[in-house]
Amino acid sequence: MLLPVTKHLAIIRIGMLTLLLSMTSLVAAKDPTEAREENAKTFTVWLIRHAEKRSDQDDPELTPAGLARAQRVVTQLAGEPLAKLYSTAYRRTQQTAAPISTARNLSIQTYDPRHLDEFAAAIKQQQLNALIVGHSNTTGELARLLGAKEVPKIDESTYHWILRLDFSRNQVRLTLGSSDE
């Protein structure tokens, strides 16, 4: 049976539309890695070493210069959104974190610097803006574990670096700042 031309064209159009839609869904289907990358949040992690400490104690407190530096960090991060604040359990790191804790009404979450691998994995998993206060022997290592490349050396005399790690689409960009500024 022959169909009138208009009905025949309508059937062809419907067939072409169905084919086009099925091809579009094939193109739109992505591998799971790409889907995870698109769902990855953009977030920032700031890493600092504790401020200047006294040298005459096992678990030293900050010096007056260290207390002043800790306060400068509050000012320097004033416009930055923070959801989490981390510090080791040592007095010097807790005292460095305290002014920003007070200013932002954030509790200080304690982490164990002996388990940086697990801590780095948790930070990447939660995808939240955070400030992490550490030590000369942990801050650079944590930055590397989080994915930063070319991390500056942080030795016993270095207190001023603020390492900003911006995470976007599973890439990490490191920017250096200073609490001397």
C-alpha beads as a LAMMPS data file, in Angstrom:
LAMMPS data file: protein, C-alpha beads

181 atoms
180 bonds

1 atom types
1 bond types

-500.0 500.0 xlo xhi
-500.0 500.0 ylo yhi
-500.0 500.0 zlo zhi

Masses

1 110.0

Atoms # bond

1 1 1 0.000 0.000 0.000
2 1 1 1.350 3.376 -0.927
3 1 1 1.137 6.198 1.555
4 1 1 0.452 9.762 0.542
5 1 1 3.690 11.749 0.222
6 1 1 3.097 13.827 3.366
7 1 1 2.556 10.727 5.517
8 1 1 5.606 9.096 3.962
9 1 1 7.747 12.171 4.750
10 1 1 6.414 12.281 8.306
11 1 1 7.432 8.639 8.881
12 1 1 10.902 9.368 7.476
13 1 1 11.231 12.420 9.719
14 1 1 10.212 10.402 12.804
15 1 1 12.734 7.696 11.903
16 1 1 15.498 10.272 11.410
17 1 1 14.617 12.002 14.674
18 1 1 14.745 8.670 16.535
19 1 1 18.130 7.894 14.976
20 1 1 19.453 11.355 15.837
21 1 1 18.298 11.083 19.454
22 1 1 19.898 7.673 19.898
23 1 1 23.174 8.952 18.404
24 1 1 23.077 11.959 20.753
25 1 1 22.698 9.697 23.774
26 1 1 25.694 7.655 22.630
27 1 1 27.821 10.779 22.264
28 1 1 26.602 12.119 25.613
29 1 1 27.523 8.895 27.407
30 1 1 30.910 9.438 29.007
31 1 1 33.255 7.122 30.704
32 1 1 32.930 7.054 34.511
33 1 1 36.201 8.957 34.982
34 1 1 34.878 11.939 33.044
35 1 1 31.625 11.875 35.015
36 1 1 33.540 11.878 38.311
37 1 1 35.689 14.785 37.118
38 1 1 32.602 16.819 36.257
39 1 1 31.147 16.113 39.713
40 1 1 34.378 17.117 41.449
41 1 1 33.949 20.316 43.409
42 1 1 36.265 23.250 43.143
43 1 1 37.791 23.897 46.556
44 1 1 40.874 25.428 48.161
45 1 1 43.178 24.228 50.915
46 1 1 45.650 26.573 52.634
47 1 1 48.662 25.032 54.344
48 1 1 50.842 26.898 56.816
49 1 1 53.570 25.949 59.189
50 1 1 53.035 27.003 62.801
51 1 1 54.349 30.465 63.665
52 1 1 57.566 31.222 65.575
53 1 1 57.970 29.094 68.679
54 1 1 60.018 29.258 71.848
55 1 1 63.019 26.967 71.719
56 1 1 63.388 26.104 75.388
57 1 1 60.539 23.591 75.771
58 1 1 59.527 20.144 74.520
59 1 1 56.079 21.323 73.372
60 1 1 56.786 25.041 73.042
61 1 1 54.357 27.910 72.901
62 1 1 54.545 30.686 70.330
63 1 1 56.779 33.676 70.869
64 1 1 55.296 37.207 70.740
65 1 1 56.408 37.343 67.075
66 1 1 54.632 34.029 66.481
67 1 1 51.417 35.270 68.077
68 1 1 51.558 38.362 65.854
69 1 1 52.091 36.170 62.755
70 1 1 49.108 33.988 63.695
71 1 1 46.988 37.132 63.888
72 1 1 48.238 38.280 60.446
73 1 1 47.015 35.007 58.941
74 1 1 43.495 35.938 60.089
75 1 1 43.757 39.230 58.202
76 1 1 45.282 37.657 55.102
77 1 1 42.560 35.014 54.822
78 1 1 39.738 37.397 55.769
79 1 1 38.026 37.262 52.373
80 1 1 38.504 33.529 51.865
81 1 1 35.718 31.062 52.676
82 1 1 36.766 28.407 55.184
83 1 1 34.687 25.406 56.165
84 1 1 37.303 23.478 58.148
85 1 1 40.316 24.254 60.321
86 1 1 42.914 21.591 61.113
87 1 1 45.935 21.509 63.398
88 1 1 48.152 18.949 65.029
89 1 1 47.794 18.583 68.795
90 1 1 50.971 20.513 69.623
91 1 1 50.684 23.841 71.465
92 1 1 52.471 25.808 68.714
93 1 1 50.084 24.637 65.978
94 1 1 47.017 25.031 68.172
95 1 1 48.103 28.587 69.078
96 1 1 48.689 29.382 65.392
97 1 1 45.176 28.158 64.544
98 1 1 43.449 29.781 67.533
99 1 1 43.024 33.339 66.163
100 1 1 41.344 32.137 62.967
101 1 1 39.242 29.698 64.992
102 1 1 37.996 32.601 67.101
103 1 1 37.514 34.980 64.157
104 1 1 35.580 32.424 62.071
105 1 1 33.874 30.537 64.888
106 1 1 35.427 27.312 63.581
107 1 1 36.440 24.492 65.854
108 1 1 39.986 23.229 65.447
109 1 1 39.988 19.646 64.206
110 1 1 43.103 17.744 65.302
111 1 1 44.959 15.507 62.858
112 1 1 47.855 13.123 63.408
113 1 1 50.947 14.204 61.426
114 1 1 52.208 10.612 61.495
115 1 1 49.348 9.579 59.159
116 1 1 49.558 12.181 56.394
117 1 1 48.568 9.732 53.618
118 1 1 45.192 9.046 55.216
119 1 1 44.691 12.693 56.140
120 1 1 45.425 13.845 52.571
121 1 1 42.961 11.291 51.197
122 1 1 40.261 12.533 53.602
123 1 1 40.878 16.178 52.621
124 1 1 40.555 15.336 48.920
125 1 1 37.442 13.261 49.579
126 1 1 35.569 15.933 51.546
127 1 1 36.301 18.689 48.964
128 1 1 35.885 21.585 51.408
129 1 1 37.831 24.816 51.817
130 1 1 40.207 24.318 54.718
131 1 1 43.192 25.778 56.541
132 1 1 45.708 23.218 57.797
133 1 1 48.402 24.168 60.314
134 1 1 51.409 21.862 60.382
135 1 1 55.152 21.673 60.881
136 1 1 58.326 22.199 58.856
137 1 1 58.566 18.458 58.216
138 1 1 54.872 17.883 57.396
139 1 1 53.508 20.931 55.550
140 1 1 55.450 20.422 52.319
141 1 1 54.898 16.674 52.400
142 1 1 51.150 17.160 52.860
143 1 1 51.095 19.577 49.913
144 1 1 52.773 16.907 47.744
145 1 1 50.352 14.222 48.950
146 1 1 47.470 16.514 48.014
147 1 1 48.875 16.772 44.487
148 1 1 50.979 19.951 44.468
149 1 1 54.159 19.968 42.420
150 1 1 57.325 21.976 43.043
151 1 1 56.624 22.633 46.700
152 1 1 59.159 25.003 48.314
153 1 1 61.415 23.669 51.041
154 1 1 60.159 24.526 54.507
155 1 1 62.991 24.319 56.998
156 1 1 63.245 25.141 60.701
157 1 1 63.719 28.868 59.981
158 1 1 60.772 29.189 57.558
159 1 1 57.527 30.447 59.076
160 1 1 56.078 32.750 56.438
161 1 1 54.859 30.538 53.581
162 1 1 51.144 30.244 52.947
163 1 1 50.627 27.456 50.422
164 1 1 47.329 27.806 48.576
165 1 1 46.180 24.680 46.756
166 1 1 43.285 25.205 44.356
167 1 1 41.550 21.985 43.323
168 1 1 39.551 21.952 40.090
169 1 1 38.668 18.980 37.880
170 1 1 41.169 16.748 39.657
171 1 1 43.989 19.211 39.072
172 1 1 45.874 21.070 41.798
173 1 1 47.411 24.504 41.358
174 1 1 49.851 25.720 44.008
175 1 1 50.185 29.443 44.724
176 1 1 52.637 30.757 47.303
177 1 1 51.745 33.553 49.656
178 1 1 53.488 34.977 52.675
179 1 1 52.364 35.927 56.142
180 1 1 55.102 38.591 56.062
181 1 1 53.044 40.702 53.637

Bonds

1 1 1 2
2 1 2 3
3 1 3 4
4 1 4 5
5 1 5 6
6 1 6 7
7 1 7 8
8 1 8 9
9 1 9 10
10 1 10 11
11 1 11 12
12 1 12 13
13 1 13 14
14 1 14 15
15 1 15 16
16 1 16 17
17 1 17 18
18 1 18 19
19 1 19 20
20 1 20 21
21 1 21 22
22 1 22 23
23 1 23 24
24 1 24 25
25 1 25 26
26 1 26 27
27 1 27 28
28 1 28 29
29 1 29 30
30 1 30 31
31 1 31 32
32 1 32 33
33 1 33 34
34 1 34 35
35 1 35 36
36 1 36 37
37 1 37 38
38 1 38 39
39 1 39 40
40 1 40 41
41 1 41 42
42 1 42 43
43 1 43 44
44 1 44 45
45 1 45 46
46 1 46 47
47 1 47 48
48 1 48 49
49 1 49 50
50 1 50 51
51 1 51 52
52 1 52 53
53 1 53 54
54 1 54 55
55 1 55 56
56 1 56 57
57 1 57 58
58 1 58 59
59 1 59 60
60 1 60 61
61 1 61 62
62 1 62 63
63 1 63 64
64 1 64 65
65 1 65 66
66 1 66 67
67 1 67 68
68 1 68 69
69 1 69 70
70 1 70 71
71 1 71 72
72 1 72 73
73 1 73 74
74 1 74 75
75 1 75 76
76 1 76 77
77 1 77 78
78 1 78 79
79 1 79 80
80 1 80 81
81 1 81 82
82 1 82 83
83 1 83 84
84 1 84 85
85 1 85 86
86 1 86 87
87 1 87 88
88 1 88 89
89 1 89 90
90 1 90 91
91 1 91 92
92 1 92 93
93 1 93 94
94 1 94 95
95 1 95 96
96 1 96 97
97 1 97 98
98 1 98 99
99 1 99 100
100 1 100 101
101 1 101 102
102 1 102 103
103 1 103 104
104 1 104 105
105 1 105 106
106 1 106 107
107 1 107 108
108 1 108 109
109 1 109 110
110 1 110 111
111 1 111 112
112 1 112 113
113 1 113 114
114 1 114 115
115 1 115 116
116 1 116 117
117 1 117 118
118 1 118 119
119 1 119 120
120 1 120 121
121 1 121 122
122 1 122 123
123 1 123 124
124 1 124 125
125 1 125 126
126 1 126 127
127 1 127 128
128 1 128 129
129 1 129 130
130 1 130 131
131 1 131 132
132 1 132 133
133 1 133 134
134 1 134 135
135 1 135 136
136 1 136 137
137 1 137 138
138 1 138 139
139 1 139 140
140 1 140 141
141 1 141 142
142 1 142 143
143 1 143 144
144 1 144 145
145 1 145 146
146 1 146 147
147 1 147 148
148 1 148 149
149 1 149 150
150 1 150 151
151 1 151 152
152 1 152 153
153 1 153 154
154 1 154 155
155 1 155 156
156 1 156 157
157 1 157 158
158 1 158 159
159 1 159 160
160 1 160 161
161 1 161 162
162 1 162 163
163 1 163 164
164 1 164 165
165 1 165 166
166 1 166 167
167 1 167 168
168 1 168 169
169 1 169 170
170 1 170 171
171 1 171 172
172 1 172 173
173 1 173 174
174 1 174 175
175 1 175 176
176 1 176 177
177 1 177 178
178 1 178 179
179 1 179 180
180 1 180 181
